[in-house]
């Protein structure tokens, strides 16, 4: 996910970019953003959306 939506993009900008990838792989944008949050933070709570 970080290759498609690098760190310097905001969540809103990342969602726009990830939408195409997620559509291709059959995932939701929310799952793509959660995977990106996990890659950024390494926090296991990230996929659940509980990282502040």
Residue pairs with C-beta under 8 A, 6 or more apart in sequence:
1 18
1 21
1 32
1 35
1 36
1 39
2 36
2 39
2 40
4 17
4 18
4 21
5 13
5 14
5 17
5 18
5 32
5 36
7 40
9 17
11 33
14 33
14 36
15 29
15 32
15 33
18 29
18 32
18 33
18 36
19 29
21 32
22 28
22 29
22 31
22 32
30 49
31 47
34 46
34 47
34 48
34 49
35 47
37 43
37 46
37 47
37 49
37 51
38 44
38 46
38 47
40 46
41 51
43 51
45 51
